[in-house]
Amino acid sequence: MYAVVATGGKQYKVAEGDILRVEKLAGDIGSEIAFDNVLVFSDGENVKIGQPALDGVTVHGQIVAQGKSKKIIVFKYKRRKRYRRKQGHRQPFTAVRIDRIEA
Protein backbone atom coordinates (compact mmCIF):
# COMPACT_ATOMS: atom_id res chain seq x y z
CA MET A 1 0.00 0.00 0.00
CA TYR A 2 1.35 3.41 -0.96
CA ALA A 3 0.20 6.96 -1.64
CA VAL A 4 1.56 10.06 -3.30
CA VAL A 5 1.13 13.20 -1.20
CA ALA A 6 1.86 16.83 -2.05
CA THR A 7 3.33 19.16 0.56
CA GLY A 8 5.71 22.09 0.41
CA GLY A 9 5.41 22.32 -3.38
CA LYS A 10 6.77 18.80 -3.87
CA GLN A 11 5.31 15.32 -4.25
CA TYR A 12 6.37 12.30 -2.20
CA LYS A 13 5.60 8.60 -2.59
CA VAL A 14 5.01 7.20 0.92
CA ALA A 15 4.19 3.87 2.52
CA GLU A 16 3.51 2.93 6.13
CA GLY A 17 6.65 3.07 8.25
CA ASP A 18 8.54 5.43 5.94
CA ILE A 19 10.40 8.45 7.29
CA LEU A 20 10.46 11.39 4.94
CA ARG A 21 11.99 14.84 5.17
CA VAL A 22 9.65 17.58 3.95
CA GLU A 23 9.74 21.36 3.99
CA LYS A 24 9.35 22.76 7.50
CA LEU A 25 5.91 22.20 9.03
CA ALA A 26 4.55 23.75 12.22
CA GLY A 27 4.46 21.38 15.19
CA ASP A 28 6.50 19.88 17.98
CA ILE A 29 8.32 16.55 18.01
CA GLY A 30 5.85 13.77 18.73
CA SER A 31 2.77 15.62 17.49
CA GLU A 32 0.42 14.09 14.94
CA ILE A 33 0.15 15.46 11.41
CA ALA A 34 -2.21 14.61 8.56
CA PHE A 35 -1.68 15.05 4.82
CA ASP A 36 -5.02 15.61 3.08
CA ASN A 37 -3.66 16.44 -0.37
CA VAL A 38 -3.31 12.84 -1.62
CA LEU A 39 -2.83 12.58 -5.40
CA VAL A 40 -2.53 8.79 -5.91
CA PHE A 41 -3.52 5.85 -3.70
CA SER A 42 -2.82 2.16 -4.24
CA ASP A 43 -3.88 -0.72 -2.00
CA GLY A 44 -1.82 -3.30 -3.89
CA GLU A 45 -4.52 -4.26 -6.40
CA ASN A 46 -6.37 -1.08 -7.32
CA VAL A 47 -4.91 2.33 -8.09
CA LYS A 48 -6.93 5.51 -7.58
CA ILE A 49 -5.78 8.69 -9.26
CA GLY A 50 -7.18 12.04 -8.18
CA GLN A 51 -8.24 14.91 -10.38
CA PRO A 52 -6.22 16.65 -8.86
CA ALA A 53 -6.65 15.21 -5.32
CA LEU A 54 -8.55 12.27 -3.84
CA ASP A 55 -11.45 12.73 -1.44
CA GLY A 56 -11.62 10.50 1.62
CA VAL A 57 -7.94 9.47 1.60
CA THR A 58 -5.69 10.78 4.38
CA VAL A 59 -2.10 10.00 5.31
CA HIS A 60 -1.37 10.21 9.05
CA GLY A 61 2.11 10.63 10.48
CA GLN A 62 4.08 11.75 13.47
CA ILE A 63 6.81 14.40 13.61
CA VAL A 64 10.08 12.77 14.64
CA ALA A 65 12.53 15.66 14.07
CA GLN A 66 12.76 19.36 13.30
CA GLY A 67 16.11 20.56 12.00
CA LYS A 68 18.23 22.16 9.32
CA SER A 69 19.92 20.53 6.34
CA LYS A 70 23.62 20.76 5.59
CA LYS A 71 24.92 24.19 4.64
CA ILE A 72 25.17 25.07 0.98
CA ILE A 73 27.41 27.88 -0.24
CA VAL A 74 26.03 30.48 -2.63
CA PHE A 75 28.98 32.18 -4.33
CA LYS A 76 28.59 34.92 -6.92
CA TYR A 77 31.61 36.06 -8.90
CA LYS A 78 32.28 38.33 -11.83
CA ARG A 79 35.74 38.16 -13.26
CA ARG A 80 37.86 41.31 -13.64
CA LYS A 81 35.27 43.40 -11.74
CA ARG A 82 36.27 42.74 -8.10
CA TYR A 83 32.80 41.37 -7.44
CA ARG A 84 32.51 38.48 -5.01
CA ARG A 85 29.58 37.58 -2.75
CA LYS A 86 29.63 34.55 -0.48
CA GLN A 87 26.54 33.47 1.40
CA GLY A 88 25.56 30.27 3.19
CA HIS A 89 22.11 28.75 3.53
CA ARG A 90 20.64 25.97 5.68
CA GLN A 91 17.16 24.85 4.68
CA PRO A 92 14.86 23.92 7.58
CA PHE A 93 13.10 20.56 7.39
CA THR A 94 10.64 18.36 9.27
CA ALA A 95 11.11 14.59 9.45
CA VAL A 96 7.79 12.71 9.50
CA ARG A 97 7.21 9.00 10.16
CA ILE A 98 4.18 7.69 8.26
CA ASP A 99 1.93 5.72 10.63
CA ARG A 100 -1.10 4.82 8.53
CA ILE A 101 -2.90 5.53 5.28
CA GLU A 102 -6.69 5.77 5.62
CA ALA A 103 -8.87 5.29 2.58
ABEGO torsion letter per residue (X at the ends): XBBBBBBGGBBBBBBBGBBBBBBBBBEBBGBBBBBABBABBBAGABBBBBOABBBGBBBBBBBABBBBBBBBBBBBBBBGAGBBBBBBBBBBBBBBBBABBBX
